[in-house]
Amino acid sequence: MIKVVPDTNILISGMLGTPGPTRRIINWALEKRILIFGSSATYQEFCEKIQIGRLQKYLKRQIFSPEKIILDYRAFVNMVEPNSTEKLARYIQRDPDDDEYVRVARTCAAKIIITRDRDLLDIGRFGDVRTISPEKFTQAFSKIS
């Protein structure tokens, strides 16, 4: 089974039902075709972002509340905690907040971070961990599954 670490924006987009690659990624996780990983730090970021004002119209359209989306997150995101050494590691100079996705990937031995974040995509690789857009991931996964 493929282990992946999607960033918060990928999860939110897919969970709000937006048709396309991000929704397919969520569906594959719910079908247990892929494993999605996060940490307490990525969970906290998710909880904060899902409650911002501009997302409320999407939540209401789907008849969701931030609380329901947060419960759904906990249902299919496997939680890991980077060790103390990994927590100190720095990977992304332009946006150190994105370091957490690399830490999670390294902790759970995921080889893929799914993102549209330029800071992550521009670097492309952190050892054996690759960053890839949701479009490229869904194309590749569709071919191999």
DSSP file (Angstrom, degrees, kcal/mol; ACC not computed):
  #  RESIDUE AA STRUCTURE BP1 BP2  ACC     N-H-->O    O-->H-N    N-H-->O    O-->H-N    TCO  KAPPA ALPHA  PHI   PSI    X-CA   Y-CA   Z-CA
    1    1 A M              0   0    0      0, 0.0     2,-0.4     0, 0.0    33,-0.2   0.000 360.0 360.0 360.0 139.9    0.0    0.0    0.0
    2    2 A I  E     -a   34   0A   0     31,-0.7    33,-2.9   108,-0.0     2,-0.5  -0.651 360.0-149.5 -84.1 129.4    1.3    3.5   -0.9
    3    3 A K  E     +a   35   0A   0     -2,-0.4   108,-0.8    31,-0.2   109,-0.7  -0.849  22.3 176.1 -97.5 131.7    1.9    5.9    2.0
    4    4 A V  E     -ab  36 112A   0     31,-2.9    33,-2.1    -2,-0.5   109,-0.2  -0.942  27.0-149.6-134.8 157.4    1.4    9.6    1.2
    5    5 A V  E     - b   0 113A   0    107,-2.1   109,-1.5    -2,-0.3     2,-0.3  -0.899  19.8-168.4-125.5  99.2    1.5   12.9    3.1
    6    6 A P  E     - b   0 114A   0      0, 0.0   109,-0.2     0, 0.0     2,-0.0  -0.633  23.5-117.8 -84.5 146.8   -0.9   15.4    1.6
    7    7 A D     >  -     0   0    0    107,-2.4     4,-1.9    -2,-0.3     3,-0.5  -0.318  33.1 -98.0 -76.5 170.5   -0.6   19.0    2.7
    8    8 A T  H  > S+     0   0    0      1,-0.2     4,-2.7     2,-0.2     5,-0.2   0.864 121.2  54.1 -58.3 -41.9   -3.5   20.7    4.5
    9    9 A N  H  > S+     0   0    0      1,-0.2     4,-2.3     2,-0.2    -1,-0.2   0.857 107.0  51.8 -65.7 -33.7   -4.8   22.5    1.4
   10   10 A I  H  > S+     0   0    0     -3,-0.5     4,-2.4   104,-0.2    -1,-0.2   0.930 111.7  47.0 -65.6 -45.5   -5.0   19.2   -0.6
   11   11 A L  H  X S+     0   0    0     -4,-1.9     4,-2.8     2,-0.2     5,-0.2   0.928 113.1  48.1 -62.5 -45.7   -7.0   17.6    2.2
   12   12 A I  H  X S+     0   0    0     -4,-2.7     4,-2.0     2,-0.2    -2,-0.2   0.940 112.0  49.2 -62.3 -46.9   -9.4   20.5    2.5
   13   13 A S  H  <>S+     0   0    0     -4,-2.3     5,-1.5     1,-0.2    -1,-0.2   0.928 116.0  43.0 -58.1 -46.7  -10.0   20.7   -1.2
   14   14 A G  H ><5S+     0   0    0     -4,-2.4     3,-1.2     1,-0.2    -1,-0.2   0.877 113.4  50.9 -68.4 -38.3  -10.7   17.0   -1.4
   15   15 A M  H 3<5S+     0   0    0     -4,-2.8    -1,-0.2     1,-0.3    -2,-0.2   0.773 101.3  61.4 -73.7 -25.7  -12.8   16.8    1.7
   16   16 A L  T 3<5S-     0   0    0     -4,-2.0    -1,-0.3    -5,-0.2    -2,-0.2   0.421 117.9-112.0 -81.8   4.6  -15.0   19.7    0.6
   17   17 A G  T < 5 +     0   0    0     -3,-1.2    -3,-0.2     1,-0.3    -2,-0.1   0.600  54.5 166.3  83.3  11.6  -16.0   17.6   -2.4
   18   18 A T      X -     0   0    0     -5,-1.5     5,-0.6     1,-0.1    -1,-0.3  -0.463  41.4-119.1 -60.6 119.6  -14.3   19.5   -5.1
   19   19 A P  T   5S+     0   0    0      0, 0.0     3,-0.2     0, 0.0    -1,-0.1  -0.302  72.8  54.1 -61.0 145.3  -14.3   17.2   -8.1
   20   20 A G  T  >5S-     0   0    0      1,-0.2     4,-2.0     2,-0.1     3,-0.3  -0.857 104.9 -26.9 129.8-163.4  -10.9   16.3   -9.4
   21   21 A P  H  >5S+     0   0    0      0, 0.0     4,-2.2     0, 0.0    -1,-0.2   0.845 127.4  53.9 -60.5 -38.6   -7.6   14.9   -8.2
   22   22 A T  H  >5S+     0   0    0      1,-0.2     4,-1.7     2,-0.2    -8,-0.2   0.899 110.1  47.7 -66.9 -37.0   -7.8   16.0   -4.6
   23   23 A R  H  ><S+     0   0    0     -5,-0.6     4,-2.7    -3,-0.3    -1,-0.2   0.888 109.4  54.1 -68.2 -37.9  -11.2   14.3   -4.2
   24   24 A R  H  X S+     0   0    0     -4,-2.0     4,-2.7     2,-0.2    -2,-0.2   0.897 105.8  53.2 -61.3 -39.6   -9.9   11.1   -5.8
   25   25 A I  H  X S+     0   0    0     -4,-2.2     4,-1.9     2,-0.2    -1,-0.2   0.925 110.4  46.6 -61.5 -45.0   -7.0   11.1   -3.3
   26   26 A I  H  X S+     0   0    0     -4,-1.7     4,-2.6     2,-0.2    -2,-0.2   0.932 112.0  51.1 -62.3 -45.9   -9.5   11.3   -0.4
   27   27 A N  H  X S+     0   0    0     -4,-2.7     4,-2.2     1,-0.2    -2,-0.2   0.912 108.3  51.5 -58.8 -43.4  -11.7    8.5   -2.0
   28   28 A W  H  <>S+     0   0    0     -4,-2.7     5,-3.1     1,-0.2     6,-1.0   0.877 110.3  49.5 -62.6 -36.8   -8.7    6.2   -2.4
   29   29 A A  H ><5S+     0   0    0     -4,-1.9     3,-1.3     3,-0.2    -2,-0.2   0.924 111.2  48.5 -66.7 -43.2   -7.8    6.8    1.3
   30   30 A L  H 3<5S+     0   0    0     -4,-2.6    -2,-0.2     1,-0.3    -1,-0.2   0.834 111.2  50.7 -65.5 -31.7  -11.4    6.0    2.3
   31   31 A E  T 3<5S-     0   0    0     -4,-2.2    -1,-0.3    -5,-0.2    -2,-0.2   0.435 115.2-120.2 -82.4  -0.2  -11.3    2.9    0.1
   32   32 A K  T < 5S+     0   0    0     -3,-1.3    -3,-0.2     2,-0.2    -2,-0.1   0.798  79.6 123.7  63.5  31.7   -8.0    1.9    1.8
   33   33 A R  S   <S+     0   0    0     -5,-3.1   -31,-0.7     1,-0.2     2,-0.3   0.703  79.1  20.5 -90.2 -23.3   -6.1    1.9   -1.5
   34   34 A I  E    S-a    2   0A   0     -6,-1.0     2,-0.5   -33,-0.2    -2,-0.2  -0.941  77.0-128.9-135.3 159.8   -3.6    4.5   -0.1
   35   35 A L  E     -a    3   0A   0    -33,-2.9   -31,-2.9    -2,-0.3     2,-0.4  -0.955  18.8-156.0-111.4 127.5   -2.6    5.4    3.4
   36   36 A I  E     -ac   4  77A   0     40,-0.6    42,-3.1    -2,-0.5     2,-0.3  -0.861  11.4-162.9-103.5 136.6   -2.6    9.1    4.4
   37   37 A F  E     + c   0  78A   0    -33,-2.1     2,-0.3    -2,-0.4    42,-0.2  -0.897  16.9 155.1-122.2 149.7   -0.4   10.3    7.2
   38   38 A G  E     - c   0  79A   0     40,-2.4    42,-2.5    -2,-0.3     2,-0.3  -0.863  24.7-134.0-150.9-175.4   -0.3   13.5    9.3
   39   39 A S     >  -     0   0    0     -2,-0.3     4,-2.6    40,-0.2     5,-0.2  -0.809  39.4 -91.0-137.7 177.4    0.9   14.6   12.8
   40   40 A S  H  > S+     0   0    0     40,-0.4     4,-2.3    -2,-0.3     5,-0.1   0.865 127.3  52.1 -62.4 -33.2   -0.5   16.7   15.6
   41   41 A A  H  > S+     0   0    0      2,-0.2     4,-2.0     1,-0.2    -1,-0.2   0.911 111.6  44.1 -69.3 -42.0    1.1   19.7   14.0
   42   42 A T  H  > S+     0   0    0      2,-0.2     4,-2.3     1,-0.2    -2,-0.2   0.860 113.3  52.9 -71.1 -33.0   -0.5   19.1   10.6
   43   43 A Y  H  X S+     0   0    0     -4,-2.6     4,-2.8     2,-0.2    -2,-0.2   0.921 108.2  50.1 -63.4 -45.1   -3.8   18.3   12.4
   44   44 A Q  H  X S+     0   0    0     -4,-2.3     4,-2.1     2,-0.2    -2,-0.2   0.913 110.8  49.2 -60.9 -43.1   -3.6   21.6   14.3
   45   45 A E  H  X S+     0   0    0     -4,-2.0     4,-2.7     2,-0.2    -1,-0.2   0.916 111.1  50.4 -61.7 -42.9   -3.0   23.5   11.0
   46   46 A F  H  X S+     0   0    0     -4,-2.3     4,-2.6     1,-0.2    -2,-0.2   0.937 109.2  50.8 -59.9 -48.0   -6.0   21.6    9.4
   47   47 A C  H  < S+     0   0    0     -4,-2.8     4,-0.5     1,-0.2    -1,-0.2   0.875 113.1  46.1 -59.4 -39.3   -8.3   22.6   12.4
   48   48 A E  H >< S+     0   0    0     -4,-2.1     3,-0.8    -5,-0.2    -1,-0.2   0.933 114.9  45.6 -69.1 -46.3   -7.3   26.2   12.1
   49   49 A K  H >< S+     0   0    0     -4,-2.7     3,-1.6     1,-0.2    -2,-0.2   0.851 104.3  60.4 -69.3 -35.2   -7.7   26.4    8.3
   50   50 A I  T 3< S+     0   0    0     -4,-2.6    -1,-0.2     1,-0.3    -2,-0.2   0.683 104.7  52.6 -68.4 -15.0  -11.0   24.6    8.1
   51   51 A Q  T <  S+     0   0    0     -3,-0.8    -1,-0.3    -4,-0.5    -2,-0.2   0.393  79.7 119.5-100.8   3.1  -12.5   27.4   10.3
   52   52 A I  S X> S-     0   0    0     -3,-1.6     3,-1.5    -4,-0.2     4,-0.6  -0.384  73.3-114.4 -71.1 151.1  -11.4   30.4    8.2
   53   53 A G  G >4 S+     0   0    0      1,-0.3     3,-1.4     2,-0.2     4,-0.5   0.830 108.3  59.4 -54.4 -43.7  -14.2   32.6    6.9
   54   54 A R  G 34 S+     0   0    0      1,-0.3     4,-0.3     2,-0.2    -1,-0.3   0.688 103.4  53.7 -68.3 -15.4  -13.7   32.0    3.2
   55   55 A L  G X> S+     0   0    0     -3,-1.5     4,-2.1    -6,-0.2     3,-0.5   0.641  86.2  83.3 -87.9 -14.9  -14.3   28.3    3.5
   56   56 A Q  H <X S+     0   0    0     -3,-1.4     4,-2.7    -4,-0.6     5,-0.2   0.845  85.2  55.8 -61.5 -34.9  -17.6   28.6    5.3
   57   57 A K  H 3> S+     0   0    0     -4,-0.5     4,-1.9    -3,-0.2    -1,-0.2   0.875 109.2  47.9 -66.0 -34.8  -19.6   29.1    2.1
   58   58 A Y  H <> S+     0   0    0     -3,-0.5     4,-1.6    -4,-0.3    -2,-0.2   0.893 111.9  49.6 -70.0 -39.9  -18.2   25.7    0.8
   59   59 A L  H  <>S+     0   0    0     -4,-2.1     5,-3.3     1,-0.2     4,-0.4   0.929 111.9  47.7 -63.5 -45.3  -19.0   24.0    4.1
   60   60 A K  H ><5S+     0   0    0     -4,-2.7     3,-1.0     3,-0.2    -1,-0.2   0.886 107.6  56.0 -64.5 -38.6  -22.6   25.4    4.1
   61   61 A R  H 3<5S+     0   0    0     -4,-1.9    -1,-0.2     1,-0.3    -2,-0.2   0.871 113.8  40.5 -60.6 -36.6  -23.1   24.3    0.5
   62   62 A Q  T 3<5S-     0   0    0     -4,-1.6    -1,-0.3    -3,-0.1    -2,-0.2   0.422 114.3-119.3 -90.0   0.3  -22.2   20.8    1.4
   63   63 A I  T < 5 +     0   0    0     -3,-1.0     2,-0.3    -4,-0.4    -3,-0.2   0.903  69.3 136.7  57.6  44.7  -24.1   21.0    4.7
   64   64 A F      < -     0   0    0     -5,-3.3    -1,-0.2    -8,-0.1    -2,-0.1  -0.800  44.1-148.8-113.2 157.7  -20.9   20.4    6.7
   65   65 A S     >  -     0   0    0     -2,-0.3     4,-2.1    -3,-0.1     5,-0.2  -0.855  31.2-112.1-116.1 159.7  -19.6   22.1    9.8
   66   66 A P  H  > S+     0   0    0      0, 0.0     4,-2.4     0, 0.0     5,-0.2   0.890 119.7  56.6 -56.1 -36.9  -15.9   22.5   10.6
   67   67 A E  H  > S+     0   0    0      1,-0.2     4,-2.1     2,-0.2     5,-0.1   0.892 106.1  48.6 -63.8 -40.0  -16.5   20.1   13.5
   68   68 A K  H  > S+     0   0    0      2,-0.2     4,-2.4     1,-0.2    -1,-0.2   0.917 111.5  49.4 -65.6 -43.0  -17.7   17.4   11.1
   69   69 A I  H  X S+     0   0    0     -4,-2.1     4,-2.3     1,-0.2    -2,-0.2   0.893 109.9  52.0 -63.4 -39.5  -14.8   17.9    8.7
   70   70 A I  H  X S+     0   0    0     -4,-2.4     4,-1.9    -5,-0.2    -1,-0.2   0.905 109.7  48.8 -64.3 -41.1  -12.4   17.6   11.6
   71   71 A L  H  X S+     0   0    0     -4,-2.1     4,-1.0     1,-0.2    -2,-0.2   0.905 110.2  51.8 -63.8 -40.7  -14.0   14.3   12.7
   72   72 A D  H >X S+     0   0    0     -4,-2.4     4,-1.0     1,-0.2     3,-0.6   0.906 105.8  55.5 -61.5 -41.6  -13.7   13.0    9.2
   73   73 A Y  H >X S+     0   0    0     -4,-2.3     4,-2.0     1,-0.3     3,-1.0   0.938 106.7  49.8 -54.6 -49.1  -10.0   14.0    9.1
   74   74 A R  H 3< S+     0   0    0     -4,-1.9    -1,-0.3     1,-0.2    -2,-0.2   0.733 103.3  63.4 -65.2 -21.4   -9.4   11.9   12.2
   75   75 A A  H << S+     0   0    0     -4,-1.0    -1,-0.2    -3,-0.6    -2,-0.2   0.784 120.1  16.0 -75.6 -27.3  -11.2    8.9   10.6
   76   76 A F  H << S+     0   0    0     -4,-1.0     2,-0.6    -3,-1.0   -40,-0.6   0.487 100.8  91.5-129.3  -2.9   -8.8    8.4    7.7
   77   77 A V  E  <  -c   36   0A   0     -4,-2.0     2,-0.5    -5,-0.2   -40,-0.2  -0.857  67.8-140.0 -96.4 121.2   -5.6   10.3    8.5
   78   78 A N  E     -c   37   0A   0    -42,-3.1   -40,-2.4    -2,-0.6     2,-0.4  -0.666  20.1-138.6 -79.1 126.2   -3.0    8.1   10.2
   79   79 A M  E     +c   38   0A   0     -2,-0.5     2,-0.3   -42,-0.2   -40,-0.2  -0.723  27.9 167.6 -95.2 134.2   -1.3   10.1   12.9
   80   80 A V        -     0   0    0    -42,-2.5   -40,-0.4    -2,-0.4    28,-0.1  -0.930  24.4-140.2-133.4 159.7    2.5    9.8   13.6
   81   81 A E        -     0   0    0     -2,-0.3   -42,-0.1   -42,-0.2     6,-0.0  -0.972  19.5-128.1-125.0 118.4    4.8   12.0   15.7
   82   82 A P        -     0   0    0      0, 0.0    22,-0.1     0, 0.0    21,-0.0  -0.301  34.2-109.0 -58.2 145.2    8.3   12.8   14.4
   83   83 A N     >  -     0   0    0     20,-0.1     4,-2.4     1,-0.1     5,-0.2  -0.186  34.3 -96.0 -71.9 171.8   11.0   12.1   17.0
   84   84 A S  H  > S+     0   0    0      1,-0.2     4,-0.7     2,-0.2    -1,-0.1   0.842 124.7  50.4 -62.2 -35.4   12.8   14.8   18.8
   85   85 A T  H >> S+     0   0    0      1,-0.2     3,-0.9     2,-0.2     4,-0.6   0.934 111.8  47.5 -66.4 -45.4   15.8   14.7   16.4
   86   86 A E  H >4 S+     0   0    0      1,-0.2     3,-1.1     2,-0.2    -2,-0.2   0.861 103.6  62.5 -64.2 -35.7   13.5   14.9   13.4
   87   87 A K  H 3< S+     0   0    0     -4,-2.4    -1,-0.2     1,-0.3    -2,-0.2   0.763 103.7  49.9 -62.3 -23.8   11.5   17.8   14.9
   88   88 A L  H << S+     0   0    0     -3,-0.9    -1,-0.3    -4,-0.7    -2,-0.2   0.629  87.0 109.6 -87.8 -14.9   14.7   19.9   14.9
   89   89 A A    <<  -     0   0    0     -3,-1.1     2,-0.4    -4,-0.6    14,-0.1  -0.331  55.1-153.6 -66.8 142.0   15.5   19.2   11.2
   90   90 A R        +     0   0    0      1,-0.1     3,-0.1    -2,-0.0    -2,-0.1  -0.970  27.2 155.6-119.1 131.4   15.0   22.0    8.7
   91   91 A Y        +     0   0    0     -2,-0.4     2,-0.6     1,-0.2    -1,-0.1   0.688  61.0  52.1-121.1 -38.3   14.3   21.3    5.1
   92   92 A I        -     0   0    0      1,-0.2    -1,-0.2     4,-0.1     7,-0.2  -0.899  53.1-174.2-118.1 108.4   12.6   24.3    3.5
   93   93 A Q  S    S+     0   0    0     -2,-0.6    -1,-0.2     1,-0.2    26,-0.0   0.891  83.7  51.9 -67.6 -41.0   14.3   27.7    4.0
   94   94 A R  S    S+     0   0    0      1,-0.3    -1,-0.2    25,-0.1    25,-0.0   0.803 128.0  15.4 -70.5 -28.8   11.5   29.8    2.4
   95   95 A D    >   -     0   0    0     -3,-0.1     3,-2.1     1,-0.1     4,-0.3  -0.647  62.2-176.3-147.8  84.5    8.7   28.4    4.5
   96   96 A P  G >  S+     0   0    0      0, 0.0     3,-1.5     0, 0.0     4,-0.3   0.709  79.8  73.2 -58.5 -20.9    9.8   26.5    7.6
   97   97 A D  G >  S+     0   0    0      1,-0.3     3,-1.0     2,-0.2     4,-0.2   0.825  89.9  60.7 -61.5 -29.0    6.2   25.6    8.4
   98   98 A D  G X> S+     0   0    0     -3,-2.1     3,-1.1     1,-0.2     4,-0.9   0.622  80.5  85.1 -73.8 -12.3    6.3   23.2    5.5
   99   99 A D  H <> S+     0   0    0     -3,-1.5     4,-2.5    -4,-0.3     3,-0.4   0.836  77.2  69.1 -55.3 -32.5    9.1   21.2    7.2
  100  100 A E  H <> S+     0   0    0     -3,-1.0     4,-2.7    -4,-0.3    -1,-0.2   0.847  93.4  55.2 -60.0 -35.0    6.4   19.3    9.1
  101  101 A Y  H <> S+     0   0    0     -3,-1.1     4,-2.2    -4,-0.2    -1,-0.2   0.893 109.7  46.3 -66.2 -37.9    5.3   17.5    6.0
  102  102 A V  H  X S+     0   0    0     -4,-0.9     4,-2.7    -3,-0.4     5,-0.2   0.915 111.8  52.0 -68.1 -42.2    8.8   16.2    5.3
  103  103 A R  H  X S+     0   0    0     -4,-2.5     4,-2.3     2,-0.2    -2,-0.2   0.926 110.7  47.6 -58.7 -45.5    9.1   15.2    8.9
  104  104 A V  H  X S+     0   0    0     -4,-2.7     4,-2.5     2,-0.2     6,-0.3   0.937 111.8  50.3 -62.2 -46.5    5.9   13.2    8.8
  105  105 A A  H  X>S+     0   0    0     -4,-2.2     5,-2.1     1,-0.2     4,-0.7   0.921 113.0  45.7 -58.9 -45.0    6.9   11.5    5.5
  106  106 A R  H  <5S+     0   0    0     -4,-2.7     3,-0.3     3,-0.2    -1,-0.2   0.876 112.3  52.3 -66.9 -36.6   10.3   10.5    7.0
  107  107 A T  H  <5S+     0   0    0     -4,-2.3    -2,-0.2    -5,-0.2    -1,-0.2   0.898 118.5  34.0 -67.3 -41.3    8.7    9.3   10.2
  108  108 A C  H  <5S-     0   0    0     -4,-2.5    -1,-0.2    -5,-0.2    -2,-0.2   0.390 110.5-116.6 -97.3   4.9    6.2    7.0    8.5
  109  109 A A  T  <5 +     0   0    0     -4,-0.7     2,-0.3    -3,-0.3    -3,-0.2   0.815  56.5 161.3  63.6  33.1    8.5    6.1    5.6
  110  110 A A      < -     0   0    0     -5,-2.1    -1,-0.2    -6,-0.3  -106,-0.2  -0.616  30.7-159.7 -78.8 144.7    6.2    7.7    3.0
  111  111 A K        +     0   0    0   -108,-0.8    19,-3.1    -2,-0.3     2,-0.4   0.470  68.7  62.2-101.0  -4.7    7.9    8.4   -0.3
  112  112 A I  E     -bd   4 130A   0   -109,-0.7  -107,-2.1    17,-0.2     2,-0.5  -0.981  51.0-170.8-134.9 130.7    5.4   11.0   -1.5
  113  113 A I  E     -bd   5 131A   0     17,-2.8    19,-2.5    -2,-0.4     2,-0.6  -0.985  20.9-150.2-110.2 124.3    4.2   14.4   -0.3
  114  114 A I  E     +bd   6 132A   0   -109,-1.5  -107,-2.4    -2,-0.5     2,-0.3  -0.855  37.4 134.7 -99.7 122.8    1.2   15.6   -2.3
  115  115 A T        -     0   0    0     17,-2.3    -2,-0.0    -2,-0.6  -110,-0.0  -0.981  54.6-151.3-158.1 161.9    1.1   19.4   -2.6
  116  116 A R        +     0   0    0     -2,-0.3     2,-0.4    17,-0.2    17,-0.1   0.230  62.4 125.0-116.1   5.3    0.5   22.4   -4.8
  117  117 A D     >  -     0   0    0      1,-0.2     4,-2.8     2,-0.0     3,-0.4  -0.527  56.1-148.4 -71.0 120.1    2.8   24.5   -2.6
  118  118 A R  H  > S+     0   0    0     -2,-0.4     4,-3.1     1,-0.2     5,-0.3   0.866  94.7  59.5 -57.9 -40.3    5.6   26.0   -4.7
  119  119 A D  H  > S+     0   0    0      1,-0.2     4,-0.8     2,-0.2    -1,-0.2   0.897 114.0  36.9 -59.4 -40.1    8.1   25.9   -1.9
  120  120 A L  H  > S+     0   0    0     -3,-0.4     4,-2.0     2,-0.2     3,-0.3   0.914 118.1  49.1 -76.6 -44.7    7.8   22.1   -1.6
  121  121 A L  H  < S+     0   0    0     -4,-2.8    -2,-0.2     1,-0.2    -3,-0.2   0.872 105.6  57.9 -65.2 -37.0    7.4   21.5   -5.4
  122  122 A D  H  < S+     0   0    0     -4,-3.1    -1,-0.2    -5,-0.2    -2,-0.2   0.859 108.4  45.9 -63.0 -35.1   10.4   23.6   -6.3
  123  123 A I  H  < S-     0   0    0     -4,-0.8     2,-1.2    -5,-0.3    -1,-0.2   0.912  84.3-177.1 -75.2 -42.4   12.7   21.5   -4.1
  124  124 A G     <  +     0   0    0     -4,-2.0     7,-2.3    -5,-0.1     2,-0.3  -0.073  53.6  43.3  81.1 -38.5   11.2   18.3   -5.5
  125  125 A R  E     -E  130   0A   0     -2,-1.2     2,-0.3     5,-0.2     5,-0.2  -1.000  44.2-174.8-148.6 141.3   13.1   15.8   -3.3
  126  126 A F  E >  S-E  129   0A   0      3,-3.0     3,-1.7    -2,-0.3     2,-0.5  -0.797  76.8 -63.6-130.6  88.3   14.2   15.3    0.3
  127  127 A G  T 3  S-     0   0    0     -2,-0.3    -1,-0.1     1,-0.3     0, 0.0  -0.575 121.9 -12.4  65.6-119.7   16.4   12.2    0.1
  128  128 A D  T 3  S+     0   0    0     -2,-0.5     2,-0.5    -3,-0.1    -1,-0.3   0.310 118.0  97.6 -96.0  10.1   14.0    9.4   -0.9
  129  129 A V  E <   - E   0 126A   0     -3,-1.7    -3,-3.0   -17,-0.1     2,-0.3  -0.872  58.0-163.4 -99.5 125.2   10.8   11.6   -0.3
  130  130 A R  E     -dE 112 125A   0    -19,-3.1   -17,-2.8    -2,-0.5     2,-0.4  -0.807  12.4-140.1-107.6 148.6    9.4   13.3   -3.4
  131  131 A T  E     +d  113   0A   0     -7,-2.3     2,-0.3    -2,-0.3   -17,-0.2  -0.894  29.9 170.2-103.8 139.6    7.0   16.1   -3.7
  132  132 A I  E     -d  114   0A   0    -19,-2.5   -17,-2.3    -2,-0.4   -11,-0.0  -0.993  34.0-109.0-149.6 148.9    4.4   15.9   -6.4
  133  133 A S     >  -     0   0    0     -2,-0.3     4,-2.4   -19,-0.2     5,-0.2  -0.385  33.3-115.2 -74.2 157.8    1.2   17.7   -7.5
  134  134 A P  H  > S+     0   0    0      0, 0.0     4,-2.6     0, 0.0     5,-0.2   0.851 116.2  56.7 -63.1 -31.8   -2.2   15.9   -7.0
  135  135 A E  H  > S+     0   0    0      2,-0.2     4,-2.0     1,-0.2     5,-0.2   0.941 110.0  42.9 -63.6 -47.2   -2.6   15.8  -10.7
  136  136 A K  H  > S+     0   0    0      2,-0.2     4,-2.4     1,-0.2     5,-0.2   0.890 114.0  52.1 -67.1 -38.9    0.6   13.9  -11.3
  137  137 A F  H  X S+     0   0    0     -4,-2.4     4,-3.1     1,-0.2     5,-0.3   0.947 110.4  46.9 -62.5 -47.9    0.0   11.6   -8.3
  138  138 A T  H  X S+     0   0    0     -4,-2.6     4,-2.2     1,-0.2    -1,-0.2   0.876 112.2  51.1 -65.6 -35.7   -3.5   10.7   -9.6
  139  139 A Q  H  X S+     0   0    0     -4,-2.0     4,-1.4    -5,-0.2    -1,-0.2   0.953 115.2  41.8 -62.3 -48.8   -2.2   10.1  -13.1
  140  140 A A  H  X S+     0   0    0     -4,-2.4     4,-1.6     1,-0.2    -2,-0.2   0.918 115.4  49.0 -66.5 -43.7    0.6    7.8  -11.9
  141  141 A F  H  X S+     0   0    0     -4,-3.1     4,-1.7     1,-0.2    -1,-0.2   0.884 107.8  54.9 -65.9 -38.2   -1.6    6.0   -9.3
  142  142 A S  H  < S+     0   0    0     -4,-2.2    -1,-0.2    -5,-0.3    -2,-0.2   0.868 108.2  50.5 -61.5 -35.8   -4.3    5.3  -11.9
  143  143 A K  H  < S+     0   0    0     -4,-1.4    -1,-0.2     1,-0.2    -2,-0.2   0.865 115.2  40.5 -70.6 -36.8   -1.8    3.7  -14.1
  144  144 A I  H  <        0   0    0     -4,-1.6    -2,-0.2     1,-0.2    -1,-0.2   0.651 360.0 360.0 -90.4 -14.2   -0.3    1.4  -11.5
  145  145 A S     <        0   0    0     -4,-1.7    -1,-0.2    -5,-0.2    -2,-0.2   0.469 360.0 360.0-101.5 360.0   -3.6    0.4   -9.8
